[in-house]
Amino acid sequence: EQRQATGRVPDDRTVLVERFRDELGDWRLVVHSPFGAKVNAPWALAIAARLRDRRGIAAHAAHSDDGIVVRLPDAVDDAGAEVVAGAEDVLLEPDEVDQIVTAEVGNSALFAARFRECAARSLLLPRRDPRRRTPLWQQRQRAAQLLAVAAKYERFPVVLEAMRECLQDVYDLAGLRELMSDVRARRVRVVEVETPAPSPFARSLLFGYVGMF
């Protein structure tokens, strides 16, 4: 069914970029990338940054083990032409992967969560009563206040540790760089298709996207 819908089935040597309209008329871009969430998560961050910087689009991206879903609001450029994203917007130069992801991860929900955990472990978020558990919403508020101050100091130990966890433990930047190098060397091909409706694989990814938002 997937082959009938898109002409290609994504695998370890084929990345499928599928584009279609959603029920509101906005574009959805689905990158079928079966390389795991550790590769797809930083790639989704980089795609959203690329669309924001190059096309001025505030895109919402969600990732899973099987791919990336990007929602693009219907927009036109300065010349009045419709803005349509494609494969050129999702591919990165291998040398710029680290720079883009590092610049973007500091504003992500993942970094905020890891910072809160690191701050709690280092006792920067002390409890008023050690016998009682602090509600999670209060931990988040206090961690956000601490981060607002600590973010001014790039070498602050908790900031460095939270960044290290995101870039080394959660993300697989080396894997993403290798994938982009393989695409550049044509060892991995990128196939772009436009479909009237989501393909079977895309429907599965969209279910997770709806659940996230």
C-alpha positions in Angstrom: 0.0 0.0 0.0 2.8 2.4 0.8 4.5 1.6 -2.6 1.2 2.2 -4.4 0.7 5.6 -2.6 4.3 7.0 -2.9 6.1 4.8 -5.5 8.9 4.1 -2.9 9.2 2.5 0.4 11.7 4.1 2.8 14.6 2.0 4.0 18.2 2.4 5.2 19.2 3.6 1.7 16.1 5.6 0.8 14.7 8.7 2.6 11.2 9.6 1.4 10.0 13.2 1.6 6.3 13.3 1.3 4.2 16.5 1.0 0.4 16.8 1.2 -2.4 19.1 2.4 -4.0 18.6 5.8 -7.7 19.0 6.7 -7.2 22.8 7.2 -5.4 23.3 3.9 -2.0 23.7 5.3 1.0 21.8 4.1 2.4 18.8 5.9 5.9 17.6 5.2 6.7 14.1 6.3 10.3 12.9 6.2 10.2 9.1 6.3 13.5 8.4 8.0 13.8 4.9 9.7 17.0 5.8 11.5 15.6 6.2 15.0 14.6 9.0 17.3 18.2 9.8 18.3 18.9 10.9 14.7 15.4 12.2 13.8 15.1 14.5 16.9 18.1 16.8 16.1 17.2 16.6 12.4 13.7 17.9 13.3 15.2 20.8 15.2 17.4 21.7 12.3 14.6 21.5 9.8 12.4 23.9 11.8 15.4 26.3 12.1 16.1 26.1 8.4 12.5 26.9 7.5 12.4 29.8 10.0 15.6 31.4 8.8 15.3 30.8 5.0 11.6 31.0 4.4 10.3 32.9 7.5 7.9 30.1 8.4 7.1 29.1 12.0 7.0 25.4 11.5 6.0 22.8 14.1 8.0 19.6 13.9 7.6 16.3 15.7 9.8 13.3 15.5 9.6 9.5 16.1 11.7 6.5 15.4 10.3 6.3 11.9 10.4 9.9 10.7 9.6 13.5 11.1 6.3 15.4 10.7 6.4 19.2 9.9 3.3 21.4 9.8 3.7 24.4 7.5 1.2 27.2 7.7 -0.1 28.4 4.3 2.0 31.4 3.4 3.3 33.4 0.4 6.6 35.1 -0.1 7.3 38.8 -0.9 6.6 38.1 -4.6 3.2 36.7 -3.8 4.2 33.1 -4.7 3.1 30.2 -2.5 5.7 29.0 -0.1 6.1 25.2 -0.6 8.8 23.4 1.3 10.6 20.3 -0.2 13.6 18.1 0.0 16.0 21.0 -0.3 14.7 22.4 3.0 15.4 19.2 5.0 18.9 18.4 3.8 21.8 19.8 5.7 25.5 20.1 5.0 27.4 17.6 7.2 29.7 20.4 8.5 26.8 22.5 9.7 24.9 19.8 11.7 26.6 20.5 15.0 26.4 24.2 14.7 22.7 24.3 13.9 21.6 21.7 16.5 23.7 23.3 19.3 22.2 26.7 18.6 18.7 25.4 18.6 18.7 22.9 21.5 19.1 25.6 24.1 15.5 26.8 23.4 14.0 23.3 23.3 11.7 21.6 25.9 14.3 18.8 26.1 17.0 21.2 27.3 14.6 22.7 29.9 13.8 19.2 31.2 17.4 18.1 31.4 18.4 21.4 33.0 15.8 20.9 35.7 17.0 17.3 36.4 20.6 18.4 36.5 19.8 21.3 38.8 17.9 19.0 41.2 20.8 16.5 41.3 23.3 19.3 42.1 21.0 20.6 44.9 20.4 23.9 43.2 16.7 23.4 43.7 16.5 22.7 47.5 13.3 21.5 49.2 11.8 23.5 52.0 10.9 20.2 53.7 13.1 17.2 52.8 10.3 14.9 53.9 7.8 16.1 51.3 8.1 15.9 47.6 8.0 19.2 45.6 5.2 19.2 43.0 6.5 18.9 39.5 5.0 22.2 38.3 6.8 24.0 41.1 10.1 22.4 40.1 9.5 23.5 36.5 8.8 27.1 37.6 11.9 27.3 39.8 14.1 25.6 37.2 12.9 28.1 34.6 13.7 31.0 36.9 17.2 29.5 37.5 17.8 28.9 33.8 16.9 32.5 33.0 19.8 33.5 35.2 22.2 30.7 34.4 21.8 31.0 30.7 23.8 34.2 30.8 26.9 32.2 31.7 27.9 29.8 29.0 30.4 28.0 31.3 27.9 27.5 34.2 28.4 23.8 35.2 24.7 22.8 35.2 24.2 24.5 31.8 27.2 22.6 30.4 26.0 19.3 31.8 22.5 19.7 30.5 23.8 20.6 27.1 26.2 17.6 27.2 23.3 15.2 28.0 21.2 16.6 25.1 24.0 16.5 22.5 25.7 13.2 23.6 23.2 11.1 25.5 19.9 11.9 23.9 20.9 12.9 20.4 23.1 11.0 17.9 24.8 13.9 16.1 27.4 11.6 14.7 24.7 9.5 13.1 23.0 12.6 11.6 26.3 13.8 10.2 26.9 10.4 8.7 23.4 10.3 7.1 23.9 13.8 5.6 27.3 12.6 4.3 25.8 9.5 2.7 23.1 11.7 1.1 25.8 14.0 -0.3 27.8 11.1 -1.6 24.6 9.5 -3.1 24.9 6.4 -1.0 21.5 7.3 0.4 18.9 8.7 -2.1 16.2 11.2 -1.3 12.9 10.8 -3.1 10.3 13.6 -3.0 6.7 13.0 -3.7 3.4 15.0 -3.4 0.4 13.0 -2.6 -3.4 13.9 -2.5 -3.7 12.3 1.0 -1.3 10.9 3.6 0.3 7.6 2.8 -0.1 4.6 5.2 3.3 5.3 6.8 2.4 9.0 7.0 -0.9 8.3 8.8 1.0 6.4 11.4 3.3 9.3 12.0 0.5 11.8 12.1 -1.2 9.9 14.8 1.8 10.5 17.0 2.0 14.1 16.0 -1.6 14.7 17.0 -1.0 13.0 20.3 2.0 15.2 21.0 0.2 18.5 20.4 
